Amino acid sequence: MSLQDIQDKFAKAEVGAARTAGSAQLIAVSKLQPDERVRAVLEQGHRVFGENRVQEAAGKWPGFKEEFENVSVHLIGPLQTNKARQAMELFDAIHTLDRPKLAKAIARLAEELGHCPDLFVQVNTGEEDQKVGVAPQEADAFIAECRDLDLPIIGLMCIPPVDEEPSLHFALLAKIAARNGLDGLSMGMSSDFERAIALGATHVRVGSAIFGDRA
Ligand SMILES: *Cc1c(COP(=O)(O)O)cnc(C)c1O
């Protein structure tokens, strides 16, 4: 597949769900992709990218941002508190806010730096031990805590368990967002983005379907 194919499928999925064209934002997940593939997508005019690791993004994006205008890069992988400063300097959005310690560190840094990326709270909708994210039943309290810290929470993010129907998880995420007055829903990947768009995704993270298999 290619960027154009995915954009066409996005448009179809939006129409199919009676949504406004462009209401779901495509985040091209460029982790572990060779620079020439990323450059090709930039040259086709795409400007929104996702990365999993602070270190990898730090080696890749400052250069591309100098070369191409209006690029935004989203952190979609787990964030260690000791990397929060670097992440806030590098990323335009962080999708993986998942614990009070990190929320407090980001709030302190936001005050010091005078800016804060858009934030999504990651919810572990499948309640999997190996996955980060707040448990669904703890989400409301954690969102309230983040709001008390004046953090710019714009939505929720989830990664459904690999062996379950993702739609159930997307619907659960949408329900938690709605009852907390949040509009942003970061959900859907290469294998399930159409279902995510049907269930209201506003930020969809697609990697291999755009770039090909990762190294
Ligand atoms: C890698 C990754 C993606 C993209 O996965 P693909 O299957 O390549 O589309 C999306 N979200 C997260 C959190 C990821 O780590």
The ligand as a Gaussian input file, in Angstrom:
#p B3LYP/6-31G(d) Opt

LIG

0 1
 C        3.942000       0.793000      15.775000
 C        2.707000       1.390000      16.314000
 C        1.641000       1.721000      15.469000
 C        1.614000       1.431000      13.981000
 O        1.510000       0.060000      13.765000
 P        1.253000      -0.532000      12.284000
 O        0.695000      -1.858000      12.548000
 O        2.570000      -0.541000      11.613000
 O        0.292000       0.376000      11.618000
 C        0.529000       2.332000      16.037000
 N        0.479000       2.609000      17.356000
 C        1.474000       2.312000      18.187000
 C        1.351000       2.657000      19.626000
 C        2.618000       1.681000      17.697000
 O        3.601000       1.378000      18.547000

